[in-house]
Amino acid sequence: MLRVPILLITLSMSLPSAALDFEEYQAYEPEQRYYRGQVVSQHSHLWVSRFPSRSKEPKNYPFRWGKVKIEDTQDWRRNRFYPIGSVVQFDGLYYFAKTLTLFRPNSYFGRRHWEKFTHPAIGYDLPVIDREEARQDLEGIDRNRNGLRDDYEVYVIMNHPSQEMKDLGFEAGRLYTEVMSLIDKELYEISYASAESMMNRMLDMDACIRLKVRAGQSKHGFHSAFYNTKDRILSDFRSQYKLHDILGDNFWATVSDTPCEEFSYAVRKSSSERP
């Protein structure tokens, strides 16, 4: 009589579990008490509790919380210890370590030590941002120094699953940054040719993004995520006016029939011309 329940238990333990998506994890709550091995989400990252704690914000207490290292993925290897937060790929799936372990992710003991998951930013060095801090200055914060404001970079990565849209968002952000830098320059410092190139790239980029939004590849585009404070919105108007002052009323704006291809070409050309 005991064989049936034991068999059922054994089978249930061997059944594969579905990967948890980032959005399914509980958000960190400062008033809640957390125990070793619990996982929370905060600032677009996942964190594993090392020790029991309360009111210890994960990003400020690395001794108590292990950040899941989505930026550093590797294939699982035998006879290798993996610390808390390590991310491995095994049989085409991603797992993170909830404790120090050397077990295979899908083994009997490994299932207790590893958690199968998905995250839109796997493979990216996603900045850990404080949203209020990120909105304080016009230029914002670029901790990983890749030419993109951290809060904007996080928006692009977390809201656009496809690599094509991520790349478009990154290039849009760099162009927005380039245009916004005009407000600190005098008119004589900006050549007509550079202003013309900037305007043409903006027109093709905007047309391309509209096409992607209509196709359902992006909900809102990227403009509102970049110009997301009063000062940044005002800087958008000021830089646009400066472009108009340089180009004049007689500037003939044209948009390509294939704006996405044209914008991609302009980006490659601009990158090759940089010193």
N, C-alpha and C positions, 0 to 999 in steps of 0.2 A: 504493500500500500504506500510505502514511503517513496517508491521509485518515481512515481508520476510527478509529485510536487518537486522532488529534487531535479528531475529532468527538465521540468518547466522552468525552474529557477536557473538552471545551467544555460538553457536556451535563451532565456530573456537576458542574461548577462552577456551572451555572445552576440546579440543583435546589434547591428551598427546604429549609432545615434546620429541624429541630424546635426549639422554644424550650426552653431548659434551665430546669428548675424550681430554686428555691433549694436544695432538699434534695439536688440532684445535684452541687452544687459541693463541691470538696474543702475540708475545714476547715483553718484555719491551723495549721501545726505550727512551733514556734519553731526546731527543729533543721534544718529543711529550707531549702535555698537557693532563693530565688525570683528570677525574671528579669522583665524589663520586659514588661508586658502580661499576666502571669499573674493569674488571678482566684481569690480564696479567700473562704470564708465565716467570719465570726466575730461573736459577739454579735448574731446574727440579721440581720446586714448582709452585703453583698458589698463587696469591696475589690479595686481594680486596682493592681498593682504599677507604680510609676513608674520605679523603678531597681532593679538587683539588690540583694538584701539577705538577711540571715539574722539571726534573733533580734531583729527589729524589729517589735514588735507593731503591727498596723495602726492601732488607735485611738490609739496614743501617738506615731505618726510620720506625720502627715498630709503631710509633704514627700515621703515615700517611697511612701505609699499613698493612692490616691484612693478615697474612699467613694462608692459608687453612690447617687445622690441619689433614692431612691425616693419621698421626700416632695415632690419638685418635678418633676412630669411636665409635658410640653408637646408640642404637635404639632410634628413636624419642619418646618423652614422652609428654603427655598433661600437660598444666599448668606449663611449664618450659621455661624460657628465654634462648635463645641461642645467644651468641655474634657473631660478624663477624668472619668468618673463621671456625666456628664449623662444623663438619661433622657428619651427621646422616645417618642411614639406615632406609628406609621406603618402605614397600612392595617389599623388595629385591633389591632396588636401592639406590644409594648413592647421597646425596645432601649436598651442603655447603651453609652456611648462608651468604648472601650478605649485611645484615644489622642485627641489634639486632631484634630478632623476637621470638614470641611464637606460630605462626601459623603453622598448619599442612602443610607439603611440597606440597601436591597436591591439597590444597584448593584454593579458588579463590584469597584470599589475599596472601596465602603462596607461590603461583607461582611467585609472585613479589619479595619475600624475599629469596627464596631458588633457587639454580641452580642445576639441575641434571647433574652429570658428571661421568667420569671414569678416573682412573689414575693407572698406573702399580705398583705404590708403596703404594697403600692404605693398611693401617695396619702396615707400616714400619716407623721407626724413621729415615727418609731419611735425611742425612746431607745436610746442605746448604753450597755448596762449591764454591770457586772462582777457576776456572780452572787453571789460571796462578799461583796462590798461591800454589795450590796442586801439581804443577810440580817442585817446587823449591828445595825441599830436597829429599834425597834418600829415607828416611823412610816415607815421606809424613805426612799427618795429619789424626789423628783418634780422632775426637772430641767426638764421642759417646762411645769411649773406648771399642769397641767390638772385637778388634784384627784384624780389617780390615781397610786398608787405605780408607779414605772417597771417593776419586774419583773413586777407583775401586769398592767400594760397590755400588755407584750410578750407575755405568755402568752395573753391574750385575742385579740390580733391574729393571732399566729402559729398558733394552734390552732383558729380558727373562721373558715373562709372566707366564710361568708355575712354580709352587712351586718346582718341581723336579729340574729344571735347576737353579733356584735361589739357592737352597741348594747345588747343585754341584758347582756352582760358588763360594759360600762362603767358602766351604771346599777347593777348589782349591786355593783360595786366602790365606787361612791360611797356606797351605802347601808351597806356593810360599814364604810367609813371613818367615816361618821356614827355608827354604833352603837359602834364602838371608841372614839370620842372621849368616850363617856359615862364611861369609867373615870377621867377627869381632872376630873369634875364632882361636886359635892355633890348630894345628893338634892333639896335645896330649889331647886337651879338648873334642874331638869328638870320641866316641867309634865306633868300627867297626859295632857293632850291630845296633846302631842308624843310622849310615850312610847307612847300608844295608836296614833297614826299610824305610828310607826316599826315597832311590832310587826305591825300589819296589813300594811304594805308587805313586811315580811320574810316573812310567811306566804304571801302571794300570789306573791312572787318565788320562794321555795323550791318552791312547787307548780308554777309555770311552768317552772322549770329542770328539775324531774323529768320533766315532759311532754316537754321538748326532748331530754333524755337518752334517754328511751324511744323517741323518734322517730329517734334516731341523729344528731341535729344537734349533739350535744356528747358527748364521751366521759365526762368526769368532772364537768361543771358548773364552778363557779367558786370554791366555798367553800375547798377545799383549796389552791388556788393563792393565795388571799388570806391565809389563816391557815397559813403555810408554815414557821414556826419555832416553837420551844417557847414563847417569850415571846408570840408572836401568838396561839397557841392558848389560852394562859392568859388573854389579854386578851379573847378571845371568850367564855370562861366568865364572866369578871368582869363584862363588859357585859351578858350575859344575866341574871345574878343581879341586877344593878342595875335592869334593866327589870322583873323580877319584884317587887323591893322596891317599886317605884312603882305598878305595876298591881295587885298583890295577888293572893290566891288566887281571888278572885271574878271575875277578868277572864274574859270569855267570848270565846275565840278563834274566829274564823270564817274560812273560806277560800272565796273566790268560786268559782262554777262555771266561770267563765272567768278564771282567775288571770292569764294573760298580758295580757289586755285591761285588767283591773283594775289590775295593776301599772303598765302604761304610762300609764293615766289618772292614777294617784297620783303618778307621776314628773312628768308635765306640770303637775299641780296644785301640787306642791311647788316646782317650778322657778318657776312664775308668782308664788308667794308670797314668794320670796326677794327681799331688798332689792336 
